[in-house]
Amino acid sequence: MLNNILWLIPARSGSKSIPHKNIKILGDYPLMAYRIKSALSIASPQDVWVSTDSEEYAEIAERYGATIPFMRPEELATETATSADVVLHAIYEAEKRGLIYSALGLLEPTSPFITFSQLTDAVQQLLGNSEAENIVAVRESRPNSFFVQKDSEYLSVLADRLSKVHSHARQNFGKEITPSGGFHITKWDSFKKSKTFFTQKTLSYFIRSENELEIDEPVDWNFAEFILKNGLIKISDIFNI
């Protein structure tokens, strides 16, 4: 187990695109249970917290082994509340209980396919680097920004760019990365100072395509079901069973 890491799973009850997404059954488990069980593969139950505004969600989270140290305040359960607000609230609640950790890992339920070994590796990279403040999961950005322009009636910007290159093959352009949502891990004191996961000393951790899925819309949910049904992801890789 990785000692002195607080794993925080934010699971508010409001979701418009997929109603009650965080407790909707994916395969054999509620969505948020994937993050709970992956964290429990490397941490003790008292160090795996679920931050929720719902008594129903809290009951389900406890059933899968997580700790519910508090109910999330109403003002932090709105669409405008940020992840940073939720993290700072959890840090405040922990310290109010006399708990101070080396690091905190934020695990969004919408990225269920991150493996416990990836979490382990990411923590070791972060804590093994004295200068680093955070580590964030990233994926390859597709398409390359070369092929992107602002919304417009005419593709004039793209036309100008594409006229200057001989080949449009993807391998001719450098790989670009973007945050995947898979995890955000921060050193405890660093986050209290910066109040963000994104500083000049944030490490990137590349996530393979089969693990990077973020479930935001119904089509993403359908793809997640396809991945599980066809064995593209093994449950035993996500959490230790």
C-alpha positions, 0 to 999 in steps of 0.5 A: 500500500501507498502510505499517507495518500488521501484519495478523493472521489467527487460524486455529486448527485446532479448530472444532466447528460446521464442522470445519476451517472455516478451510481449508474451500473456499468458492467457489474458496478456503479460507476464511482465504484471503479474509482473506489475499488482501484484506490482501495487496491493501494490504500486503506479504507480510511484514506479513500474518501467520497465527497458527495451531497447525496445520502443515497450515493454515500450509502453506495460508496460505503457499501464498496468500502469508501469512507464518507467523512462528511456530506458535501455542502450545498454550495460545493454541489453545483455545476459552478463549483470547481474541483479545486473548491472540492479538494480544498474543502476535503483538505480543510476537513482532514486537517480539522480532524488532525489528518495531514497527508503527503499527497492527495489524489483526485479520482473523477468517477467519469474515468473508470478505466485507470488501473491501480498500477497506473495510480501507484506509478504516478504517485511514485513519480510525483513523490520521487521528484522533489521539485514536482508539485503535481502529476496529471493524467494526459492523453494524445490530443486528436486531432493535432491543433494544426488541423483546428481553427476557430468556428467560421463559415470558411476554412480559410485558416486551415486552407492556408496551413494545408497549402504549405505542407506536402503531406497531411499524414498524422505521423508527420506532426509532433504528438500533442497532449491534453489532460485526460481526467484520469487522475490529478495528484498533488502534494498536500502543501503545494495545493494549499499554496497554489490551489490548482493542479496545474502549475509550472511544476506539474508532471504529465503522465501519459495514459494509453488509449484503452484507459483514457475514456472519459464518460461525459455523454451517452455515446461515451457510456455506450463505448464504455459498455462496448469496451467491457463487453469485448474484454478490451479492459480487464477488471482485474487490471483496474482493481485488484480482484 
